[in-house]
Amino acid sequence: MNLGNVVVLTGAGISAESGLRTFRDNDGLWEEHRVEEVATPYAWARDPGLVWRFYQERRRQLGSVVPNPAHYALVDLARISEGFTLVTQNVDDLHERAGSKGAIHMHGQLRMLRCEGSGISEERMGADDLTDGFAECRCCEVGSRMRPDIVWFYEQPMHMEEIYRAIGECSVFIVVGSSGHVYPAADLVTIARRRGARTVLVNLEEPMNVGEFDEVHLGPAGDVLPGLVLDWSRHGDQK
């Protein structure tokens, strides 16, 4: 595998290895809540207090986790690639804390809040921003209520034009820790493969779309990915 232009898509699995819960457990609940209760625009309209408290707890939890070896391996991969784009479904900041630059967060970021009036996003992680009381924006003359800057179910992912452009130019497409359940992210490997990219999977178990991958490496990303990157850096290809 020649490491030319590389695009990497990361999913919840890589964050789970740092101790963050994945978006939906096997019982269909997300931290004891049904998705419909906390992760849709309809839930926000119906009970904004519940949704706000749920995301505030997740925002506070960011301080209790650290990047794992898979996050750092992606920093190393960027250094040995001719071109590199990191796309993540994850809303945490572990890639940035590991040293990755310019990660594209297609589902938003927990560190950010969005003004309901102007639509402008702000990074808001001060102590006063992490309470259970609603935050107000700094962009409006009279402060407007802010919502989590997160793409909820039934909303469109962010930066899709940029993501599709990067995939159209890549020679290698790597997926790390994604279940293949969530669309349009699950379709990106299909698009990359049809455009001639070599497709590589690093995942704990086979995802639903495993047939779209030319290479499949199963196991914890923190165990598997550093070795692969080291091998690629030494030999320039992966047999």
ZAKEKE-318654 format. One record per residue (C-alpha): residue in three letters; x, y, z. Coordinates in pm, 1 decimal. Each point is the difference from the previous one (the first is absolute). Example, Ala and Ser with C-alpha at 12.3 -4.5 7.8 and 13.67 -1.06 7.14 Angstrom:
% residues 2
SITE / residu / c1 / c2 / c3
SITE / ALA / 1230.0 / -450.0 / 780.0;
SITE / SER / 137.0 / 344.0 / -66.0;
//
This chain:
% residues 239
SITE / residu / c1 / c2 / c3
SITE / MET / 0.0 / 0.0 / 0.0;
SITE / ASN / 157.3 / 327.1 / -115.0;
SITE / LEU / -64.1 / 277.4 / 250.5;
SITE / GLY / -93.1 / 286.0 / -228.9;
SITE / ASN / -300.8 / 210.0 / 97.1;
SITE / VAL / -156.4 / -162.9 / 304.7;
SITE / VAL / -346.3 / 58.7 / 143.5;
SITE / VAL / -81.2 / -149.0 / 339.9;
SITE / LEU / -350.5 / -31.4 / 144.4;
SITE / THR / -22.3 / -66.5 / 372.7;
SITE / GLY / -306.3 / -112.3 / 192.4;
SITE / ALA / -109.7 / -61.9 / 355.1;
SITE / GLY / 224.8 / -303.4 / 43.5;
SITE / ILE / 317.7 / 205.5 / 22.7;
SITE / SER / -152.4 / 221.9 / 269.4;
SITE / ALA / -141.2 / -299.8 / 188.3;
SITE / GLU / 356.0 / -121.4 / 54.4;
SITE / SER / 62.7 / 322.8 / 192.0;
SITE / GLY / -299.1 / -69.9 / 222.3;
SITE / LEU / -274.0 / 195.2 / -178.8;
SITE / ARG / -334.0 / -174.2 / -46.0;
SITE / THR / -106.1 / -71.9 / -356.3;
SITE / PHE / -311.8 / 176.0 / -124.0;
SITE / ARG / -226.6 / -298.5 / 46.6;
SITE / ASP / 39.5 / -305.5 / 220.6;
SITE / ASN / -120.8 / -348.6 / -88.0;
SITE / ASP / -322.8 / 60.0 / 190.0;
SITE / GLY / -85.0 / 295.5 / -224.1;
SITE / LEU / 64.4 / 255.7 / 273.2;
SITE / TRP / 253.9 / 281.2 / 6.8;
SITE / GLU / 116.3 / 55.3 / 356.2;
SITE / GLU / -342.6 / -118.7 / 121.2;
SITE / HIS / -193.0 / 218.2 / -243.7;
SITE / ARG / -172.4 / -93.3 / -321.8;
SITE / VAL / 152.3 / 177.6 / -297.9;
SITE / GLU / -336.4 / 161.1 / -70.5;
SITE / GLU / 11.6 / 167.8 / 342.9;
SITE / VAL / 337.5 / 172.3 / -31.3;
SITE / ALA / 135.5 / 2.7 / -356.2;
SITE / THR / -261.9 / 141.8 / -236.0;
SITE / PRO / -123.1 / 354.3 / -70.1;
SITE / TYR / -343.0 / -117.6 / 110.7;
SITE / ALA / 139.5 / -96.6 / 340.0;
SITE / TRP / 155.1 / 346.9 / 32.7;
SITE / ALA / -332.6 / 162.6 / -82.6;
SITE / ARG / -191.6 / -227.1 / 239.3;
SITE / ASP / 234.2 / 0.3 / 302.0;
SITE / PRO / 305.9 / 222.5 / -49.1;
SITE / GLY / 89.7 / -28.8 / 367.7;
SITE / LEU / 49.2 / -376.5 / -22.6;
SITE / VAL / 202.0 / 24.6 / -320.5;
SITE / TRP / 213.6 / 281.1 / 139.1;
SITE / ARG / 80.4 / -185.2 / 322.1;
SITE / PHE / 86.6 / -313.3 / -195.8;
SITE / TYR / 249.3 / 182.1 / -220.4;
SITE / GLN / 140.5 / 205.9 / 284.2;
SITE / GLU / 89.0 / -323.6 / 177.1;
SITE / ARG / 170.8 / -126.1 / -314.5;
SITE / ARG / 187.5 / 329.8 / -32.4;
SITE / ARG / 118.3 / -21.7 / 359.1;
SITE / GLN / 118.3 / -357.4 / -58.9;
SITE / LEU / 250.5 / 115.8 / -261.1;
SITE / GLY / 238.4 / 95.6 / 277.8;
SITE / SER / 7.7 / -353.6 / 136.4;
SITE / VAL / 128.5 / -177.7 / -312.4;
SITE / VAL / 324.1 / 12.4 / -197.1;
SITE / PRO / 103.1 / -101.4 / -352.9;
SITE / ASN / 107.3 / -359.8 / -51.3;
SITE / PRO / 274.4 / -147.5 / -224.9;
SITE / ALA / -230.6 / -7.5 / -302.9;
SITE / HIS / -44.2 / 377.9 / 16.8;
SITE / TYR / 375.5 / 48.4 / 10.1;
SITE / ALA / 51.0 / -250.3 / -282.8;
SITE / LEU / -214.2 / 219.0 / -225.2;
SITE / VAL / 229.4 / 295.0 / 73.7;
SITE / ASP / 292.1 / -216.6 / -114.2;
SITE / LEU / -194.7 / -110.9 / -308.9;
SITE / ALA / -55.5 / 361.9 / -99.2;
SITE / ARG / 376.2 / 56.3 / 8.3;
SITE / ILE / 77.8 / -282.5 / -244.0;
SITE / SER / -286.4 / 65.7 / -243.1;
SITE / GLU / 33.6 / 219.2 / -306.8;
SITE / GLY / -339.0 / 148.9 / 81.8;
SITE / PHE / -215.0 / -67.0 / 303.2;
SITE / THR / -359.7 / 74.3 / 98.1;
SITE / LEU / -149.0 / -113.8 / 329.0;
SITE / VAL / -380.0 / -25.6 / 11.3;
SITE / THR / -167.5 / -100.2 / 323.6;
SITE / GLN / -351.4 / -92.2 / 101.5;
SITE / ASN / 101.2 / 64.7 / 359.4;
SITE / VAL / -92.9 / 315.6 / 187.7;
SITE / ASP / 281.4 / -13.0 / 257.5;
SITE / ASP / 334.2 / 180.4 / -26.4;
SITE / LEU / 233.9 / -298.2 / 37.0;
SITE / HIS / 145.6 / 32.1 / -349.7;
SITE / GLU / 94.3 / 361.8 / 64.1;
SITE / ARG / 147.3 / -79.9 / 339.6;
SITE / ALA / 215.3 / -270.3 / -158.7;
SITE / GLY / 138.2 / 255.7 / -244.7;
SITE / SER / -211.5 / -45.7 / -314.4;
SITE / LYS / -51.3 / 319.5 / -196.6;
SITE / GLY / -307.1 / 96.0 / -198.7;
SITE / ALA / -222.5 / -296.6 / 86.7;
SITE / ILE / -339.1 / 26.1 / -171.7;
SITE / HIS / -276.2 / -62.7 / 254.6;
SITE / MET / -296.1 / -106.6 / -211.2;
SITE / HIS / -228.1 / -36.2 / 302.6;
SITE / GLY / 107.8 / 313.7 / 186.7;
SITE / GLN / 202.3 / 50.1 / 316.8;
SITE / LEU / -81.2 / -13.5 / 368.3;
SITE / ARG / 234.3 / 291.7 / 68.4;
SITE / MET / -219.1 / 225.3 / -212.4;
SITE / LEU / -341.5 / 153.0 / 61.0;
SITE / ARG / -219.2 / 156.2 / -270.6;
SITE / CYS / -212.4 / 311.1 / 30.3;
SITE / GLU / -363.9 / -71.4 / -78.4;
SITE / GLY / -43.1 / 354.4 / -126.2;
SITE / SER / 295.8 / 51.8 / -234.6;
SITE / GLY / 118.8 / -357.6 / -54.1;
SITE / ILE / 354.1 / 106.7 / 96.5;
SITE / SER / 206.1 / -258.1 / 190.4;
SITE / GLU / 227.2 / 83.4 / 291.4;
SITE / GLU / 247.1 / -207.4 / 196.8;
SITE / ARG / -141.1 / 8.5 / 352.1;
SITE / MET / 181.7 / -216.6 / 253.2;
SITE / GLY / 44.3 / 231.7 / 296.3;
SITE / ALA / -132.4 / -97.8 / 341.0;
SITE / ASP / -302.5 / 227.0 / -48.0;
SITE / ASP / -73.5 / -172.5 / -332.9;
SITE / LEU / -19.5 / -348.3 / 151.6;
SITE / THR / -282.7 / 50.8 / 249.2;
SITE / ASP / -351.9 / -137.8 / -38.1;
SITE / GLY / -132.2 / 349.7 / -71.0;
SITE / PHE / -45.7 / 98.0 / -364.0;
SITE / ALA / 283.5 / 199.5 / -155.0;
SITE / GLU / -56.4 / 324.5 / -188.3;
SITE / CYS / 193.4 / 106.8 / -308.7;
SITE / ARG / 245.5 / 289.0 / -29.1;
SITE / CYS / -85.3 / 80.8 / -360.7;
SITE / CYS / -346.4 / 156.5 / 35.6;
SITE / GLU / -74.5 / 340.9 / 150.8;
SITE / VAL / -231.2 / -178.7 / 239.3;
SITE / GLY / 136.4 / -342.9 / 82.3;
SITE / SER / -182.4 / -288.8 / -165.2;
SITE / ARG / -23.1 / -350.4 / 140.4;
SITE / MET / 263.0 / -240.0 / -131.2;
SITE / ARG / -38.6 / -364.8 / -98.2;
SITE / PRO / 263.4 / -272.1 / -23.8;
SITE / ASP / 191.5 / 38.0 / -327.6;
SITE / ILE / -75.1 / -362.9 / -80.0;
SITE / VAL / -158.8 / -158.9 / -305.9;
SITE / TRP / -304.3 / -180.4 / 134.6;
SITE / PHE / -193.8 / -273.5 / -171.9;
SITE / TYR / -209.4 / 147.0 / -285.3;
SITE / GLU / 255.6 / 279.0 / -50.0;
SITE / GLN / 257.0 / 24.8 / -279.9;
SITE / PRO / 364.9 / -77.2 / 79.8;
SITE / MET / 247.8 / 284.5 / -26.9;
SITE / HIS / 269.8 / 63.7 / -263.1;
SITE / MET / -123.7 / -265.8 / -242.0;
SITE / GLU / 117.2 / 186.8 / -310.4;
SITE / GLU / 352.4 / 18.8 / 142.4;
SITE / ILE / -11.6 / -367.9 / 97.5;
SITE / TYR / -116.4 / -116.6 / -343.0;
SITE / ARG / 269.2 / 210.3 / -166.6;
SITE / ALA / 272.7 / -156.7 / 215.8;
SITE / ILE / -128.5 / -351.5 / -72.0;
SITE / GLY / -2.5 / 72.5 / -372.1;
SITE / GLU / 371.4 / 81.9 / 16.5;
SITE / CYS / 120.4 / -275.5 / 234.0;
SITE / SER / 193.5 / -314.1 / -88.0;
SITE / VAL / -51.4 / -166.6 / 339.7;
SITE / PHE / -315.2 / 11.5 / 214.3;
SITE / ILE / 30.3 / -133.1 / 355.7;
SITE / VAL / -285.4 / -53.8 / 244.6;
SITE / VAL / 78.2 / -33.2 / 371.3;
SITE / GLY / -258.3 / -103.5 / 257.6;
SITE / SER / -324.6 / 44.7 / -190.9;
SITE / SER / -301.2 / -231.8 / 12.3;
SITE / GLY / -118.6 / 72.0 / -353.5;
SITE / HIS / -350.3 / 72.9 / 134.0;
SITE / VAL / -15.2 / 378.3 / -26.6;
SITE / TYR / -56.6 / 166.1 / -336.3;
SITE / PRO / 132.1 / 178.6 / -197.9;
SITE / ALA / 328.5 / -89.5 / 173.2;
SITE / ALA / -50.6 / -370.0 / -73.5;
SITE / ASP / -18.7 / 74.6 / -373.5;
SITE / LEU / 332.9 / 181.7 / -17.9;
SITE / VAL / 202.3 / -319.8 / -39.5;
SITE / THR / -218.6 / -104.0 / -293.6;
SITE / ILE / 56.7 / 335.6 / -168.2;
SITE / ALA / 375.4 / -19.6 / 59.2;
SITE / ARG / 22.7 / -352.3 / -137.7;
SITE / ARG / -197.9 / 85.1 / -313.2;
SITE / ARG / 240.2 / 284.2 / -65.3;
SITE / GLY / 296.6 / -233.4 / 15.7;
SITE / ALA / 127.2 / 43.3 / 354.7;
SITE / ARG / 147.7 / -286.2 / 199.2;
SITE / THR / -235.8 / -56.0 / 294.9;
SITE / VAL / 128.6 / -109.3 / 341.6;
SITE / LEU / -192.7 / -82.6 / 318.0;
SITE / VAL / 126.5 / 0.0 / 358.0;
SITE / ASN / -284.9 / -102.8 / 227.1;
SITE / LEU / -76.3 / -207.6 / 307.2;
SITE / GLU / -238.4 / -217.4 / -200.1;
SITE / GLU / -136.7 / -27.1 / -352.4;
SITE / PRO / -239.4 / 287.7 / -78.3;
SITE / MET / -310.1 / -26.2 / -215.6;
SITE / ASN / 189.6 / 125.2 / -306.5;
SITE / VAL / 307.2 / -222.2 / 40.8;
SITE / GLY / -26.1 / -114.7 / -362.4;
SITE / GLU / 105.1 / 345.6 / -120.9;
SITE / PHE / 351.5 / -32.2 / 142.2;
SITE / ASP / 309.4 / -130.6 / -179.4;
SITE / GLU / 179.1 / -52.9 / 332.1;
SITE / VAL / -157.5 / -88.2 / 333.0;
SITE / HIS / 193.8 / 18.0 / 327.6;
SITE / LEU / -206.4 / -105.8 / 303.1;
SITE / GLY / 86.7 / 87.7 / 356.6;
SITE / PRO / 18.7 / 305.3 / 227.2;
SITE / ALA / 113.7 / 298.6 / -205.3;
SITE / GLY / 248.3 / 96.8 / 269.8;
SITE / ASP / 170.6 / -336.6 / -43.5;
SITE / VAL / -30.3 / -41.7 / -378.3;
SITE / LEU / 41.1 / 344.0 / -153.4;
SITE / PRO / 340.7 / 101.1 / 143.3;
SITE / GLY / 157.5 / -315.2 / -142.3;
SITE / LEU / -154.7 / 54.7 / -341.6;
SITE / VAL / 120.2 / 358.9 / -14.3;
SITE / LEU / 348.8 / -104.4 / 105.8;
SITE / ASP / 2.9 / -268.7 / -269.0;
SITE / TRP / -116.0 / 245.4 / -265.5;
SITE / SER / 265.5 / 251.2 / 104.8;
SITE / ARG / 275.3 / -261.7 / -25.6;
SITE / HIS / -103.2 / -176.2 / -318.8;
SITE / GLY / -238.3 / 232.8 / -181.3;
SITE / ASP / -252.7 / -277.8 / -53.6;
SITE / GLN / -202.6 / -258.5 / 185.5;
SITE / LYS / -6.3 / -356.0 / -133.4;
//
